[in-house]
Amino acid sequence: MTAKRSTRRVPIVAKIEAQAGGFPFIALAENISEGGLLVRTASPLDEGSVVHMRFTLPGAEREITVNATVRHVIPGESMGTKFEDMDAKDIEAIQKYVETA
């Protein structure tokens, strides 16, 4: 049984510049909500891993920088992340993007 999401997810195409465990990598975002991001990657991190991410929302100029925790993984395909300790301006930008998508 899958838990019901508490926030709306919308599609996004954005390059994610990330770092985990001292290793940088680049991936693509597939969808976003106020709470997190689904990252498309052939090499997802383990659940519970902390990843530092930078990305820009489509149509925006301001780069969002955030730490996130990996909450679920589909091996060889993707990882769902939950944002942690996000800047208020970044939260506002994501809320606006999700509402208007």
Residue, then its C-alpha position, 0 to 999 in steps of 0.5 A: m500500500t502506497a502512502k498518499r502524498s500530502t503535497r501536489r507534485v508537478p512535472i519539471v525538467a531541470k538539471i540538478e547539480a548535486q553532491a553526496g558523500g563528497f562526490p559530485f554528480i548531475a541528474l535530471a529532475e522529473n517532478i517537484s512538490e513543495g516537499g521534495l523532488l523526484v530525481r531521475t538517475a541510473s545510480p540513485l543513492d541509498e535511502g536515508s542519504v543526504v544530498h546537496m542539490r542546486f537547480t533552477l526552476p524553469g523560467a526563473e533566474r534564481e538558483i535554489t540550493v538545498n539539502a535533501t534526504v533520499r526517501h525512496v529509491i527505484p534501483g537504476e531509475s530514480m530517487g525521491t528526495k525530501f527537502e530539509d532546512m530550505d530558505a524561505k525564498d526558495i520555498e516561496a519560489i517552489q510554491k509559486y511554480v507548483e501552483t502555476a504549473 
